[in-house]
Amino acid sequence: MLYEAYEFQRRWLASASSWAAVGAKMLNNPALPIGYLGMGPVVASALEVFAHLYEERRKPEFGISSVDVAGKRHQVQEQVVFEKPFGSLRHFRRAGLPLNAPKLLIVAPMSGHHATLLRGTVARLVENQEVWITDWADAKMVPLSMGEFDLDDYIDYLIEFLHYIGDRAHVLAVCQPSVPALAATAIMGAANDPLGPATLTMMGGPVDTRASPTSVNDIAMARPLSWFRSHVTATVPLNYPGAGRKVYPGFMQLAGFISMNLETHMMSHYEMFKHLTRGDTESAAATKAFYDEYLSVCDMTAEFYLATIDQVFQKHALPNGKLIHRGKPVDPRAIRDTALLAIEGERDDISGIGQTRAALDLATALQPSQKKYHLARGVGHYGIFNGSKWRSRIAPMVEGWIRANPS
């Protein structure tokens, strides 16, 4: 009933949003003087904020049509090159990129948001690399006949994607996929796979959540796995292709993220309201663009979500040497020729300091020159992979690491 109740509320609010949008447009119409008098601008701004907050949202587009490199504008070609039921491989290449440019697989998190959350990550790295990104499917859109998708499947997908790209690509894992990306690298290393990654960069990932636990980690540890199974997973309703599938709904994850910084989100919308009343549409548009992405969520399969809670957050299986993939142990000591870079944000409130760095200690077969750690000062979780500090400080270091450790 959880999902059905949400769907009822969503439809009601979407309808209210449509009416609010109509009201805002009427009051903002230059032909209607009422919009300029008395409370007109205030009411119009309030209606516009409400309409934007509760409008119907679909999966966003990457929309990276071109990038600036050395003062010149270059077109970017985007294409889905490999499709599987629970995720596809999306390819980006800019015009004029050298044929021998590094190949980079960006592993987007499967954590309630679409891969477009990493739009800024892709846009910056496509300047100098040939880029692929994992574009995970919304579980409610995958028919039940396609089977299940768990942590083992996630790891298998990464290995399969790397085989498709070929030529010992580089890998950048943002947040949650740091664990499966490290596991995939170890599995490929143990198998002496010639297409194992040349480098693996992990950014704000929960490799060992016992280091500097955050509120996210505390929540995951507070209750047994059975509680998560019975209280936060739901069945996809009949109006979606994935009807009958058990999922962890994206709206549940979004509610959790918003509750962590409720005051910040309320102030952001209040500031947007003030911008609109003053006619500062540019500042209001920037806030709208952020929330268009942030409020667009997707479901993940219940089996993947529960396996992540169990193996990553409760049992710490990888750092404890107890992570099993397809019946075989995953041993980070098998990583012998993949250089590792761990990046953490000083102000990260999702993955605490030391959680990503733990990966470097697990890869004992690597030489010190094959491992690097960077703490991004003054940077929060989102700022590790997006924004001005990402573009000017962190991305150049990632590119330098890639070029210092070629395929």
N, C-alpha and C positions, 0 to 999 in steps of 0.2 A: 504493500500500500504506500510505501514511502515515495516511490517514483511517481505513482499515480497522483499523489497529493501535490508533489512538486509540479507535475505537468498541468494540473488544474490551476495552480497559482501562477505559473508561467504564462499560460494563455490569457488569464484575467489581466495580469500586469501588462502583457504585450498589447492588449486591446486598449487599456488605459493609456499606455505610452503613445499609441497612435492618435488618440483623441488629444492628448497633451501637445503632441507635435503640431496638430492642426491648429490648436489654440495659439501656440507660440508663433506660427507663421502668420496667422491673422493679425496678431498684435504687432508683429514686426513689418507688416505690409505698409509701405509708405503712403498708400492711398487711404489708410485708415488713421486719422489723427489721434484716436484714442490711445494708440500705442506710445504716443509721446507725452501724454498727459498723466498727471497724478501717479497712481500706482501701476500704470501701464507697463513701463519698462521692467519693473520689479516682477510683476506677474508673468510677463513674457519670458524673463530669464529663468524664473522658477519652473515654469512649464517646460522649457527647453532642457533644463538639467534633469528633470523627472523623465522626460521622453527619452533622453539619451541613456539614462541609467537602466531603464527597463525595456528598451527596444529589442526586438527579435534579432539574434545574432547568428550568423553562419560562419563556417570556417573561413578565416581571413586568407587573403592572397599575400604572397611574398612581395610582389610588386617591385622587384629590383630590375629595372629596365636598363639602367646605366650606372656607371661609377666614374668618379674623377681620379685619375692617376697622373701625377706630375703635371697638373694643370690642364690635362686634356680629358675630354669626355669620351668614354668607351661604352659601347652597347654591351649588354649582358644577355646571354641566351639561357633560358631556363627550360628544363625538360625532365619529365619523369621517365627514367630509363629502365627501371626494374620494379615490378609490382608483385607483392605477395598479399595474402589476405589481411594481415594485421599491420602492414606497413609497406611503404614504397621507398625507392631510392630516387631522390631528386637531384639533378645535376645542374650546376651553374658554371658558366665559363664566359669570361669577358673577351671581347674582340681585342686582338693584338697581344694576347698573353703568349709568351714563348712556349714552344712545343714541349720543352723540357721542364716546364714549371712544375713545382711539387704538386702531388695529388693528395688532397685532404678530405677525409671523411669526418664530418661533424655529426656526433651522436646527440640528438635532441632528447631531452628527458621525456619519459612517459609518466607524467605526473599530474595530469589534469588540464594542461594547456597544449595547444597545437605547436607544431614545430616552428610556426611563424613567430613565436616568442623570441626566436633567435635571429630575427630578420637583420638586426644590427650586426650580429656576429658574422653572418654570411656576407653582408654588404661590405664589411671591412676586409674580410679575408679573401674574397673573390678578386680583390685588386691585384693580388700577387700569386694566388694559388688557383688551381683547378679544384672546384669544391663540389662535394656531394653531401647531402644531409639526409638523415633518416626522417621520413615523414610518416609518423605512426598514425594508424587508423583510429577513428573514434569507435570504440568497441560496440556501441549501440547500433552502429551502421553495418556491422559484420554479421551476416546470417549465422545462426546457430550451427548450420550444417558445415561451416568452416572449421569446427572443432574448437579446442581451447588454445590459450596462449599464456604460458607461464614464464618464469625466470629462465628456465632451460631454453625455451623457444627464443627468448630475447637474445641470449648469447649465440644461439645458432644463426639467427638473422644477421647479427654483426659479422660473424665469420663468413657467411654467404655473401654479404655485401662487399666485404674485403676481397673475396675471390673474384667477384664481378669486376671490381675496379682494377685489380691487378697491380703489378709493378711496386709492391711493397709501399702502399700508401701510408700517409700519416693519419693519426686519429686524434680528434679533439672531443672529449666527453664533458658535457656541461651538467654538473650537479648529479642527479640520481644515476645516470648511466656510467658513472665512474667505476662502480662495482662490476657490472656485467662487462664493461669494456676491458677492465683489468683482468677479469676472468677469461674472456675470449683471447686476450693476448697471451695469458699463461697456457691456455689449452693449445693454441697454435704453436707456442714455443716448445711445449712438451712433445708435439707431433712433428717437430722440425719442419713446420709448414713454411715453404719459401715465400708465401704471400702474407706472412705475419707483418704487423705494422712496423715501420721504421722508427716512428716515435709515437708515444701516447701522452697527450696532455690532458690532465684531469683538473677540472676547475670547480671548486666548491662542492666536492663530492663526499658522500657519507661512507668512506672506506672503513673507518673504525669510529663509530659514533660514541664510544666510551671516552674519547678525547673531547673535552670542553662541550659537554652535552647542552643542547639548546632546548627550547620549549617543545620543538617538534620531536626531538628524541625522547623527552620526558613523557609526552603523550603516548608515543609508541610503546614505551616500557610500562606504562601505568596499569595496563589491563592485559589479560591473557588473550591469545590469538582467537579463542572462541568468541570473545566479546566483539572483536572487530568483524568476525564473520557474521554474527547475528544482528549487529547494530548499524554497521555502515556499508554493508553490501546490499544490493537491491536487484530486482529482476526488471529487465528492460520491458516496457509496456508494448502493447500490440501495434502501436502506430509507427514503430521503427523497424527497419530490416532485421535488426538483431533481437527481435522479440523473443523473450524467454531466456536470454543470456543473463547470467549473473555478473554484475559489474560493481565496481566502486564508482559511483556517479561523479562526474566532474563538478556538479554543483555542491557536493559535499566537500570536495577538496577546496573549492573556491571559498566556501563559507569558513573553512579553517584558516586559510591564508588571510582573509579579510579580518577575522576576529583577532588575529595576532597583532594587527596594526589598524584597529578600527578607527582610532582617533585621527590617524594620518589620512585614511581614505575619506573620512567625513570632512576634514579640513580641505582636502583636494577638491571636493565637490563644492564646498562653500567658496573657495577661491575661484572656481570656475563660474559660479553664480555671480560673484562680484565682477569678474572680468566681463561677463555678458552685460551686466547692468551699466558698465562704463563704456560699452561698445568696443572693448578690447577683444575682438574676435580671434586674433592670432594666438593669444595666450590661451583662450578657451579651446581653440582647435587643438593645441598641443596636448592639453589634458584629455580631450575627447579621444585623440589618437591613441594615447596610452591605454585608456580604459576600454577602447574598442578591442584591443588585443587582450588585456588582462581579464576582461569579463567573458571572453570567448573560450569556453571550456569543452572538454570531451571526456568520455568515460574510458576507464581502463578495465580490463577483465578482472574479475574477482580473484581468479587464481594467481595472476601476476601480482596484484596488490597484496594479497595475503602472504605470498611467498616472500615479497620484499620486506613486509613487516616482520615476518618470522626469521628470515635468514640474515637480513642486513641490520635491522634495528634491535631485535630481541636476542638472537643467538650470536651475533657478530661472527657469522660462520667463516667468512673469508680470512679475517685476521687471526681467528682461532684455528685455522687449518682444517676446518670441517665443512667447507662448501663442496657439495657434490654436484657434478653435471653429468647427466646421463649415466649414472651409476659409478662414475670415476671421480676421485678427488681432484680439486683444482689447487695446484701448487704454484704460487707466484715465484718460487725459486727456479721455475722452468723458464722464466723470462731472462734470456741471455743476450739478445741482440736488438732489443727495443728500448730506446732511450726514453726515460720517464721524466716528465715535468709536472710538478704539483703546484697549483696556484690556489691561494686562499685569500679571502677578503677580511681585512681587519675588523670590519663591522658586520660580518655575515651573521645573521640571526637564524639561519636555517641549518647550515653546516658549520659547526664551530671550528676554531683554529686547532689544527692538529689532525682533524679527521681525514683530510685529503693527503696530508704529508705522510700519514701512516703507510701509504702505498710504497713509498721509497724504502722504508725499513723492511717491508715484506719481500722486496725483490733483491735478495741477498747475493744473487749471482752477478749482478751488474757492478761495474766499476764506479767509483765516485764520479768520474767524468761523464758517466751515462745517466746520472740522476741530478735533478735540479729542483730547488724549492724557491718559491717566491711568495711573500706576503704583501698583498696590495694594500698600502696604507690608505686609510680613509675611505675604503670601498666596502659597500654592502654586498649582499648576495647578487642582486640584479646588476649592480655596477661592474661585476667581474667580467661579464660578457656583453654589456651594452652600455652606451653612453660615451661621454667624452674621455673619461679615464681609460675605458676599454680601448678606444680608438687610438689614443695618443701614447699610452703607457704600456698596456698589457699586450695588445695585438702585436706591436713590434717585437716584443720579447718572444712571443710564441713563434713568430716568423723567423726570428734569429735562431731559435732552438731547432726548428725544422731544417734550416739551411746548414746548421752545424752538424746535423745527423742525417745526411742524405740517404736515399733508398739504397 
